[in-house]
Amino acid sequence: MTAQSPPPGGAFGIVGLGSVGEVLLRALHAAGHRVVGVDTDDEVLARVARRLRADGAAGRPSPVLTGDHALLRGTDLVVEAVPEERTVKAAALRRITGVCEPGTPVITTTATASLTRLAIATGRPGDLAGLRLFTPPYAGAPAEAVRTDLTSAAAAAALDRLLDAAGLDPVQVGAQPAADATALVLRLCNRAAALSDEGYVTGHAVDTAMRLGCALPAGPLEMLDRIGVDTAHAALSSLYRRTGDRSFAPAPVLARMIGEGRLGRKTGRGFHRWDAAGALRTGHSSTPDPVAPRPVRRIGVLGSGAMARGIAEVTAVAGHPTVVVARSTRAAHNALEAVAGSLTRAVRRGTVTPAARDKALAVLHGTTRLAALADCDLVIEAVAEDADVKREMFTALGEVCAPGTVLATTTSSLSVAACAEASGRPADVVGLHFFNPAPVMRLVEIAHTPATAPDVTATARSVCRGLGKTAVECPDRPGFIVNSLLFPYLGEALALLDRPGADDRVVERTDTAVQRGFGYPMGPFALLDTIGLDVSLAIQNRLYEHFATEDHRPSPALAELVTAGLLGRKNRRGLRTACLPAR
């Protein structure tokens, strides 16, 4: 819809109704503010009008949607949200200041261009301020108010009013940490696009795995859709031109999608589909298994470490008689004590009832005898992440376990096929990669080899459903989905330590920017400490052995940290825990 005159009284102006501008306009409109939206593309104006109608905004003043910049005259504040290209933004800002009265605050959403340089280019530097957005500005989204030395007090105050009016959450991050965090997340999303395009797994599986496995607020492909595929492509291209770093080279699928008009949320089609109101369509219903799963009642867990204990807790709570096989009587006893303590804490939190705890402990047993696994229907190996150790265990399981027993490995970076071969019964072997802590994390990656029997994969799916887990499936290869995407991201964060002139607080500031800007539960350095620096280095080494690409090259800094005995949270000495005394 196009209005011929601006609404009476003051209003907000939005120039550019793409991924950022449209969402900002709808947020301001939903809050009851008068808004003038300007875009030179009639299709964009029509799309925004349809979504506003779908919002059901009865009783609110209708926004003015127009291609005429002159209708910005008389607005209280104008936000420029055109594509992230310095010359394009400078031209848009000059056009705004050409129609608006001097003293009208103008806010740019630039993420990469120099704010001071843009301010100078407008000819009215005092009127310009910046709004640093990490994601499209949904209600409660983080946003940083950015001012130059030239920004007037009136423009600065207007910027604060805008954040409040749009329901944004003010954060303080800083230009360099924000740029670093954005680069890290963009590269993660870019790799996810390439992974889905190569046919290894579906885009839905990629997003489900990363969202649940890393507790992200949105999967990386959904993030690309929300940002806008064209916007992300432009940002990646700019970073690639500036740095020459091939990890910024946009995945070819992005250009193909742009050519097909699949720009993401703003066009309703991208990696996912979006409805008329701009909401994600979730039509990924599960289909019945084409083959029946094998019956599973009794479960064996081989190992007594943190992962083995967590899996045993989950299977026992689900009602499966569970036996934990450990290397020593003491280890078996400690494992059962740890599960009991975990369940008691869960009772205090209210996530498990006392009766459920007691039932789980009643069906949980520990032993050192491998023969105790002979009558199990499913055995889950959770020993040390060492290829030789795992092959030895699977050779023993192949001899001890009854025919038809499903044998699963929890490996996250080693070959499932190698375990399957060692067992002597490869059709019975599948990967079941639980995430730590297993009682809390919902994701399980099911990795199948070419030899895995269809009813074994069906059994894995059935067991995961019964445990209340969400399973994603993938062919066997090191890293599966999550680690193959996560560890290049962590490696790139570590590379910031070697950047010339690196800030002495780059670790803390990068973590803060990723958390506050993108809503990740923790930044990359804190996550490395949580995983374990030694474990992270081992995974990097295995991924590099398989992929042999720069993306997976092990970090020299990480190797030096491990050599120095800094292992992360496990010994309270790491990138974010170095100040804490060892236990």
LUMRODREN-110470 format. One line per field, with one value per residue (C-alpha): y, x, z; residue in one letter. Coordinates in steps of 0.001 Angstrom, whole numbers. Last residue first. Example, Ala and Ser with C-alpha at 12.3 -4.5 7.8 and 13.67 -1.06 7.14 Angstrom:
<atoms>
v = -1060,-4500
u = 13670,12300
w = 7140,7800
res = S,A
</atoms>
This chain:
<atoms>
v = -28945,-26515,-22881,-20572,-17787,-19952,-20618,-18756,-20121,-23073,-24241,-25526,-29143,-30447,-26910,-26410,-28675,-26347,-28676,-26605,-29119,-28657,-24883,-25199,-27528,-25108,-22200,-24219,-24777,-27980,-27531,-28258,-25279,-25419,-28750,-32290,-33734,-37033,-36333,-32798,-34096,-36434,-33704,-31251,-33932,-34571,-30843,-30459,-33386,-31846,-28430,-29887,-29578,-26944,-25058,-25010,-23740,-20888,-19936,-20180,-18027,-19475,-20041,-18390,-15417,-13796,-10436,-11087,-14508,-14070,-10586,-11718,-14641,-12331,-9846,-12432,-14069,-10818,-9237,-8582,-7201,-8722,-6349,-8860,-11737,-14800,-14938,-14478,-17886,-19483,-18190,-19643,-23012,-22944,-22288,-25022,-27262,-26686,-27571,-31036,-31475,-31061,-33052,-36287,-35337,-38160,-39981,-42428,-41436,-39164,-39394,-36902,-38114,-36118,-37727,-38683,-41999,-43908,-41806,-42539,-46281,-46261,-44396,-46755,-49734,-48389,-48054,-51680,-52731,-51235,-53279,-51235,-52311,-48992,-47341,-45574,-42606,-41698,-38293,-37924,-34558,-33743,-32659,-32816,-36437,-36889,-34069,-34241,-35113,-38643,-39999,-43304,-44895,-48210,-51832,-54974,-55269,-55110,-58492,-59296,-56688,-55227,-54363,-52472,-50519,-49520,-48612,-46294,-44328,-41831,-38268,-38340,-41891,-43129,-46632,-48922,-52706,-54071,-57622,-59920,-62811,-62716,-60540,-61944,-62478,-59378,-57405,-58442,-57330,-54183,-53395,-53893,-51654,-48973,-49088,-48871,-45924,-43900,-41801,-43519,-45860,-45259,-48447,-48798,-52385,-53103,-56269,-57280,-60966,-61342,-57933,-59405,-61401,-58241,-58644,-55515,-54875,-52189,-52284,-49978,-51292,-50250,-46930,-45973,-46978,-44929,-41856,-42184,-42385,-39317,-37415,-36122,-32569,-30925,-29336,-31224,-34456,-33747,-33299,-36714,-38142,-36788,-38154,-41607,-41520,-40558,-43331,-45843,-44685,-44685,-48314,-49376,-47509,-49124,-52588,-52009,-51613,-50769,-52498,-50594,-52724,-51241,-52595,-50142,-47965,-44637,-43427,-46380,-45481,-41816,-42557,-45124,-42557,-39981,-42464,-43575,-39965,-38965,-42022,-45584,-47579,-50182,-49470,-52456,-52207,-54654,-54195,-53621,-55305,-55033,-52226,-52915,-51815,-48930,-46746,-44554,-40965,-38040,-34689,-31853,-29205,-26444,-23362,-20453,-17277,-14365,-13502,-15073,-18283,-19140,-22085,-23298,-23043,-20038,-19340,-16852,-13901,-12030,-15247,-16535,-15078,-17827,-15643,-18404,-16417,-15685,-19397,-20210,-17592,-19077,-22643,-21721,-21314,-17742,-17336,-16344,-19550,-18602,-15843,-13144,-10636,-7678,-9433,-12399,-10141,-8274,-11537,-12876,-9722,-9766,-13451,-12883,-10053,-12104,-15085,-12826,-12479,-14614,-17215,-17333,-17832,-20652,-22220,-21810,-23339,-20972,-20105,-22375,-25098,-26630,-30121,-29008,-26092,-27530,-30936,-29585,-27051,-29593,-32207,-29706,-28820,-32460,-34577,-35396,-33942,-31488,-28593,-29233,-29110,-25990,-24133,-25258,-24001,-20568,-20486,-21181,-18580,-16017,-16838,-16325,-13148,-11685,-12454,-10816,-7731,-7375,-7821,-5127,-2582,-2810,-5044,-2967,-4236,-2554,-5050,-4025,-3332,-1200,1905,1407,1015,3992,6176,5444,6508,9711,10543,10093,12238,15018,14838,15317,12655,14008,11902,8933,7106,3462,2079,-1706,-4087,-7385,-8820,-8450,-8132,-9222,-7039,-9108,-10493,-8836,-5300,-2270,860,3858,7618,10490,13982,15553,14431,16544,16579,12997,11846,12969,10697,7813,8268,8435,5249,3386,610,-2925,-3431,-494,-45,3716,6067,9569,12147,15117,18193,19586,18930,15725,15580,15783,14185,11017,11065,11595,8591,6402,7383,6651,3296,2239,3366,1508,-1754,-3558,-3410,-643,-233,3561,4513,7909,9897,12372,12236,15539,14825,11081,11353,12878,9472,8257,4482,4073,2129,4372,2318,1852,3336,491,-577,-3850,-5131,-8641,-9631,-11142,-7640,-6468,-9459,-8601,-4960,-6064,-8228,-5441,-2987,-5547,-6207,-2448,-2144,1421,990,3450,2625,5468,4428,5611,3814,1347,-1214,-3550,-775,-365,-4119,-4333,-1543,-3146,-6504,-4920,-2868,-5696,-8447,-6008,-2939,-223,3251,3220,6457,6825,9144,12569,14188,13410,10433,11113,11930,10074,6600,3524,0
u = 40825,42957,42643,40667,42402,42996,39265,38366,41071,41901,42739,39889,41112,38007,36919,39708,42679,45604,48560,51159,51134,47360,47695,50449,48315,45402,47579,48850,45215,44572,43811,40127,39172,42590,41593,42920,39377,40181,43422,42198,39052,41107,43521,40729,38991,42175,42656,39101,39492,42678,41030,38009,34449,33652,36923,36365,32821,34133,36419,33674,31131,28368,24611,24540,22170,23713,24884,24996,26590,28773,29862,30621,32712,34637,35224,36480,38923,39978,40955,44590,43349,45156,47631,48473,45956,47369,44742,42024,43061,41460,38063,38707,39465,36207,34234,36209,35297,31548,30688,32280,31527,27787,27138,29183,32639,34444,32290,29422,26322,23852,20724,19225,17626,15580,15664,12829,14469,11735,12268,15992,15302,13013,15526,18345,16104,15257,18989,19414,16383,18031,21219,24408,26878,27019,27676,25076,25523,22656,23328,21513,20141,18091,20894,19936,20360,23255,25392,27075,25735,24875,26465,24782,26769,25539,26699,24599,25343,29064,29138,32845,33020,36269,34589,31799,34262,36169,32888,31948,35108,36250,35091,31969,32160,29163,29376,26390,26028,22541,22190,20961,23232,24065,26904,30233,32251,31228,31478,35128,36074,34080,36098,39428,38307,37293,40628,42585,40524,40745,37816,37788,34869,31190,30031,26238,24980,21429,19375,21403,21661,25416,26276,26974,29765,31856,32172,33249,29809,27211,23436,20530,16945,16303,18091,15590,12583,13875,14437,10998,9388,11304,9996,12410,12631,11705,15091,15501,14529,17131,19752,18827,19055,22573,23664,22307,24028,27326,26975,26370,29502,31562,30608,31549,34857,35617,34838,37206,37158,33453,30361,27151,23997,20624,17083,15222,12607,13203,14932,17332,18140,18802,20921,22970,23588,24811,27083,28630,29198,30817,33071,32114,32349,30291,26591,24265,20556,17739,14398,15024,12927,14441,12959,10369,11186,9776,9876,6802,7243,8185,6566,8722,6056,7535,6713,8722,6713,6894,3184,2506,4250,7936,9576,13077,16467,14952,11363,8871,10433,11563,12185,14826,16091,14852,14539,15943,19091,19541,19244,21920,24240,23770,24284,27782,28926,30123,33911,34444,36349,38582,40279,41325,40686,38869,37426,36328,34776,32807,31685,30535,28499,26972,26070,24525,22375,21343,20388,18435,19311,16310,16987,20671,19714,17362,20342,22517,19931,18244,18620,21669,21785,24909,23537,19909,20195,23158,21554,18112,19551,21694,18914,16468,19057,19235,22346,25467,23895,26675,24240,23479,27179,27762,24942,26282,29721,28283,26362,29550,31385,28694,28823,32576,32536,29709,31561,34741,32897,31053,34303,35903,33080,32205,29854,27484,23916,20513,17618,15206,11500,11192,10178,12934,15663,14286,14222,17914,18663,16694,18854,22024,20588,19732,23160,24774,26927,30342,32458,30596,27710,26689,23647,23972,21128,20128,16746,13937,11273,12778,15483,17089,20322,23511,22187,24410,22259,24353,24162,23901,22491,25811,27450,25185,26985,25833,29328,30753,28367,29208,32905,32209,30152,32904,31274,30937,27661,25683,22242,22229,20200,19216,18135,16248,18285,18285,14885,14437,14375,18065,19110,17336,18832,22293,21755,20667,23724,26061,24358,24751,28379,29166,27437,25356,21946,19495,18386,18476,16417,14691,13670,10919,9232,8205,9664,9903,7157,9724,11428,8663,8639,5870,4449,2753,2025,-1617,-2519,-3488,-7075,-6763,-3209,-4101,-478,-1581,-2469,1014,2420,563,1710,5317,5047,3465,6221,8895,7288,7150,10931,12062,11521,10273,8387,6709,5768,3302,3903,1525,4053,3068,3963,7418,8033,6622,8915,11939,11139,10753,13934,16187,15394,14582,12379,14922,14334,12420,10856,9492,6561,5636,2256,-209,536,2677,989,110,109,1213,0
w = 42945,40972,42009,39705,37779,34716,34355,31147,28830,31043,34520,36672,36323,34485,33562,31099,30419,31078,31659,29802,26945,26741,26445,23838,21709,21936,20844,17871,16778,14841,11110,10486,8340,6676,5165,5711,6052,7801,9656,10303,11976,14133,15215,16015,18084,20080,20625,21879,24285,25672,25995,27764,26468,29090,28615,24847,25455,27594,24709,22078,23946,26063,25845,22399,22314,19253,20586,24304,24168,21092,22187,25751,24543,22221,25028,27510,25121,23389,26714,25808,22489,19524,17871,15165,15322,17061,19829,17205,15818,18890,17744,14297,15877,17821,14626,12815,15758,15751,12165,11946,15641,15170,12016,12208,13491,11713,9126,9443,7502,9290,11378,13779,16995,19478,22917,25270,26154,24330,21234,21358,21709,18660,16510,17490,16812,13355,12658,13761,11670,8573,9140,9430,6702,4834,8225,10320,12625,14959,16530,19854,20953,24045,26365,30048,31192,28706,30087,27617,24190,23127,19954,19151,16317,14930,14953,14350,10607,11398,13179,13589,16337,15008,11695,13454,15590,12447,10726,13597,12848,15454,16159,18309,19585,21561,20116,19746,19610,18946,20246,17482,18405,22122,23362,24540,21335,19423,22646,23086,19560,20201,23326,21557,18692,21205,23014,19763,18476,21684,22879,26298,27004,26276,24534,24464,24579,23431,23964,27013,28002,27427,28910,32360,30667,30659,34421,36296,37702,38304,38601,37810,37936,41556,41074,38370,40473,43442,41285,39694,43165,44369,41340,38698,37292,40608,41140,44424,42666,39952,42682,44034,40516,40082,43444,42610,39227,40882,43462,40665,38842,42030,42715,39172,39402,42769,41448,38556,34775,34623,33242,33961,33855,33032,33490,31227,32932,31202,34381,34004,30387,31208,34282,32380,29629,32154,33910,30606,29561,32861,33025,33953,30736,28868,29288,28983,28244,29022,27266,23576,20893,17412,15359,12651,9136,7073,10196,10445,9253,11472,10850,9554,8896,11070,9008,10392,10981,8528,8728,5329,6351,6163,4412,5226,3533,1829,954,2413,624,3763,5670,3320,68,-2228,-5326,-7551,-8345,-4635,-3908,-6462,-4952,-1480,-2711,-3854,-211,216,434,4081,4894,1959,3967,1473,4254,2666,-351,1768,4410,1736,140,3504,4164,677,926,4361,3022,-20,2152,4497,8168,9125,6451,7360,11013,10041,8293,11391,13742,16160,19864,20020,22678,21053,20383,20295,17879,15988,15449,14614,12161,10338,10314,8784,6154,5179,5612,3581,448,-391,-62,3608,4449,2330,4102,7495,6491,5723,9000,10982,8901,9660,13377,13654,11548,13634,16867,15574,14323,17635,19562,17379,17594,21268,23244,25330,25228,24983,24698,21950,22509,19376,21345,23926,21352,19420,22526,23113,19537,20051,23073,21007,18204,20676,22337,18953,17339,16281,18645,17182,18777,18736,20573,20760,20084,21638,20632,23165,20495,17169,15620,12840,14335,15562,15362,15904,15750,14732,15177,12706,13291,14326,11103,8892,5523,5051,4044,7397,9264,6935,7697,11430,11290,9475,7454,8835,10697,9327,10860,10388,12578,11439,14024,12529,13489,9971,8381,6430,2623,1705,4975,3853,366,1812,4089,1189,-876,2050,2631,-991,-1054,2167,1217,3842,2140,3229,6849,7383,10424,10448,13530,14417,11009,9416,5988,5508,2889,539,310,-2013,-2532,-5,2897,5462,8534,9542,12917,15246,15830,13945,13580,12448,11844,8532,7324,8260,6447,3266,3437,3888,764,-1282,-303,-1170,-4552,-5231,-4739,-3945,-230,2373,5559,7465,11009,13632,16927,18573,19846,17011,14539,16071,15907,12372,11165,12838,11266,7833,8121,9265,6747,3950,4196,3354,4768,8058,9348,12869,13405,14711,14196,11415,9185,6128,2833,-353,1148,-747,0
res = R,A,P,L,C,A,T,R,L,G,R,R,N,K,R,G,L,L,G,A,T,V,L,E,A,L,A,P,S,P,R,H,D,E,T,A,F,H,E,Y,L,R,N,Q,I,A,L,S,V,D,L,G,I,T,D,L,L,A,F,P,G,M,P,Y,G,F,G,R,Q,V,A,T,D,T,R,E,V,V,R,D,D,A,G,P,R,D,L,L,A,L,A,E,G,L,Y,P,F,L,L,S,N,V,I,F,G,P,R,D,P,C,E,V,A,T,K,G,L,G,R,C,V,S,R,A,T,A,T,V,D,P,A,T,A,P,T,H,A,I,E,V,L,R,M,V,P,A,P,N,F,F,H,L,G,V,V,D,A,P,R,G,S,A,E,A,C,A,A,V,S,L,S,S,T,T,T,A,L,V,T,G,P,A,C,V,E,G,L,A,T,F,M,E,R,K,V,D,A,D,E,A,V,A,E,I,V,L,D,C,D,A,L,A,A,L,R,T,T,G,H,L,V,A,L,A,K,D,R,A,A,P,T,V,T,G,R,R,V,A,R,T,L,S,G,A,V,A,E,L,A,N,H,A,A,R,T,S,R,A,V,V,V,T,P,H,G,A,V,A,T,V,E,A,I,G,R,A,M,A,G,S,G,L,V,G,I,R,R,V,P,R,P,A,V,P,D,P,T,S,S,H,G,T,R,L,A,G,A,A,D,W,R,H,F,G,R,G,T,K,R,G,L,R,G,E,G,I,M,R,A,L,V,P,A,P,A,F,S,R,D,G,T,R,R,Y,L,S,S,L,A,A,H,A,T,D,V,G,I,R,D,L,M,E,L,P,G,A,P,L,A,C,G,L,R,M,A,T,D,V,A,H,G,T,V,Y,G,E,D,S,L,A,A,A,R,N,C,L,R,L,V,L,A,T,A,D,A,A,P,Q,A,G,V,Q,V,P,D,L,G,A,A,D,L,L,R,D,L,A,A,A,A,A,A,S,T,L,D,T,R,V,A,E,A,P,A,G,A,Y,P,P,T,F,L,R,L,G,A,L,D,G,P,R,G,T,A,I,A,L,R,T,L,S,A,T,A,T,T,T,I,V,P,T,G,P,E,C,V,G,T,I,R,R,L,A,A,A,K,V,T,R,E,E,P,V,A,E,V,V,L,D,T,G,R,L,L,A,H,D,G,T,L,V,P,S,P,R,G,A,A,G,D,A,R,L,R,R,A,V,R,A,L,V,E,D,D,T,D,V,G,V,V,R,H,G,A,A,H,L,A,R,L,L,V,E,G,V,S,G,L,G,V,I,G,F,A,G,G,P,P,P,S,Q,A,T,M
</atoms>
